[in-house]
């Protein structure tokens, strides 16, 4: 298992180094999109308008969304790439299960993805003048968000494994996810609050907004909800991926394009 993890980490690093133009384009593009939206909103609101902590909260949500895009690219995008290059069946013939291979691949690239998104965050902070806090208490809610993100990524991977061509579906779904990261579901009340707890990654994203943007103390009760939310979505995503793998093997369509 350790050898597989080290091999996947080396693979991610080599790809990152050899295709560094893609990385630079992604970082610059993601930053420019947010800065363009920031300038447009500032123009509409007028020079005297003060964003306050709302801007900080939106920045946290936007960077989490960018991290989610990288994670989905590792699993769902990776499956499509393996299918196009004809190496998909080789992964499923390895001594490890496909779920294990893609999970360790995702974990191996997590360090690189977190570094990339930290760079995006620092660039956005420099351009907008935002001031975010980075206390150690941000780690548990970040873990909850990552669990949910990988669960959703595995579910999208199951879709890619089944349908092979899902670029447009993934694009629509990815832009729909920005709602979960930018809308302050933690401020909802009544029955809507319970709905917010059921949405994937929403409780953890709300905690991160509170800790990083508002300097709030970590709510351990909500943290338990966020971790449970992430764990449920993660297990459901892995189970769905395993079902799709078994079905494609049974139908003999694993390597079909």
N, C-alpha and C positions, 0 to 999 in steps of 0.2 A: 504493500500500500504506500509506504514511504517512497519507494522507487518510482511509482506511478506519479505521485505528487511532484517529485523533483523533476521528472521528465516533462510534466505538463507546465511546470513553472518555467523551465528552460525554453519550452516551445513558445509560451506566451511572450517571454522576454525577447527571443530571437525574432518573432514576428513583429513585435513592437519596434525593434531596432531597424529591421529591414524595410518596414513600411512606415517609417517615421513621418512621411509626408501626410499620410492618412490621419495620424495622431495629431499633428500640428493643425491640419485643416479642421478636425473635429473640435479641438480646444478653441481655436480662433472663431470658428463658426458659431459654436454654442455661446461664447462670450459676446460676440457681436449681436446676435439675435436678442439677447437680454438687454444689452445696452441700447439697442435701437428702440425696444419697447419702453425702456426707462426714459429716454429722451422724448419719445412721443407723448408719454403720459405727463411728463414734466411740462411740455409745451401746452397740452390741453388744459392742465390744471392751473397754469400761470406761474410766474416766477416767485410769487409770495407763498405758494403752497408748501407746507411742510409734511413730508411723508411719515416722519417719526419711526416708530418700531414696525410699522406696517411694511415698509420697504425691506427691513431686515428679515421679517417673516417670509416675505415673498422670495427673497434671495435664497433662504434656506430651502424652501419648497422647490424652487427652480433647480438648484444644484442636486437635490435628491432625485428629481426627475431625470436629470442628465445621467446620474449614476445608474438609475434604473435602465436607461437606454443602453448603457455599456453592458450591463448584466444580461439583458435580453439579447444583445448582439453576440454574447459569448455562447449562449445555448441555442436559441431559436435560429439566429443568424449563422452560427457555426454549423448547425445541422444542414441548413440549405447549402452552405458552401461545400460541406463534405459530400452532399448529394450531387452537386454540379461537377465536382472534381473526380467523382467515382471512388472515393475512399470511405464511404459511409459503412459499407459492409465490413471493412477491415476493423472498424471500431467495435462492431458487434461480435466479431470473432475473437476478440481478445480474452484473456483469462478472467478479466473483470467484467462485471455487468455494465451495460451502457449507462445506467443511472450513476454508478460509481465513477465511471470515466468522466462524464460531463460534470458531476458534482465536484470532483477534485480539480478538473480543469477550471471550473468557475471560481473555486477557492484560491487556486494558484494565481489566477489573474486578478483576484480581489485586491491584493496589495497594489498592483499597478493601477487598477481602476480608481482606488481611493486616492492615490497620489495624483492622478490626472485630475480628478474632481476637486481635490484640494487646490490645485493650480488654477482651475476655473473659478473657484470660490474667491481666491485671493485676487485674481484679475478683476472680477466683478466688484469686489470691495474697494479696490484701488480706483476704479472708474467711477463708482457711485458715491464714494465717501462713506460707505456703510461701516459700522463697527459691531462685529459679532464677537460673542464670548465663546471660548473653547474650554469649558470646565471638564474635568474627568467624568462628571455625571452624564455627559452626552453619549458615552459609550453604550450603556444598556439600551436606551431607545434606538440608537443606531443599529444595534444587533437585532432588535425587533423588526426594524424596517428591512434589513438585509434578509432576514428569514422570509418575510412576505414577498420580497422582490424575487428571491430565488424560487419560491413556490410558483409565482406567476410566470417566471421565465421557463420553468419546467412545463407548465401547462401550455404555454405557447410553443415550446419545443415539441410537445405531443402533437399539437396541431400541424407543425411543420413536418414532423415525421409522417403524418398521415396524408397530408395534402401536397407536400413537397414545395409548392409555390404559394407562399402566403405573405409576400411583401406588402401588398396593399392592405391586407387585414391587419398586419403588424403595425403599419403606419397609422391607421385609424385608431387602433388600440393604444398605441404609444402616446398619441396626442390626447386621447381621452384620459390617460393616467395623470396628466398634468393637473386635472381637477382635484385628484386625491392629495396632491402635494401643496397646492396653493390655496385651496379653500380652507379656512380655519374651522374645521369640524369640531375642534375642542371647545368652541364657543357656543355650539348648538345646545339647546335645552329641551327638556321633555323627552318625548319619544324619538325625536330627531337625534338626540345625543346617543341613544342606544344604536340607532342606525349607523352613526359615525363610528362606533366601536366595531361594527361588523364589516365595514369597508376595509379592503386589503391595505395594510401599511398606514392607514389614516391615524390610528392612535399613537403610533411611534413617531410619525411625522409631526403630530401636534405637540408631543413632548419635546421634540428637538427644537421646534419653533419657540416654545416657552423657555427652554434652557439657554439657547444660543442668542435669540433675538430680544427676549424680554428679561433675561436674567432671573427667571423664576426658579424656585427650588423644585427638585424632582418629586413628582407625586408618585409614591410607590404603589398605590392602588391602581392608578391608571397604567403604570409600568407593567404590572402583572397582567392587565387586560391586553396591553400592547404585545407582550411576549406570547401570551396565549393566542392572540390573533395571528402573529407571525408564524407560530409553530403549526397552527391548523392549516394555514394556506400553504406552508412548506410541505407538510405531509400529504396534503391533497394534490399538490402539483407533482410531487415525486410519484405518487400512486397513479395519477393520470398518465404520466410519462411511461411508467412500467406497463400499464394496460395497452397503450399505443404500441409499445415495442412488441409485446406478445401478439397483438392483433396483426401487425405487419409481418411478423415472422410466420404466423399461421397462414396468412394469405399469400405469402411468397412475394411480397411487394416492398421488401425492405430497401432494396437497391434500385427499384424502379423509379423512373423519372417521369 
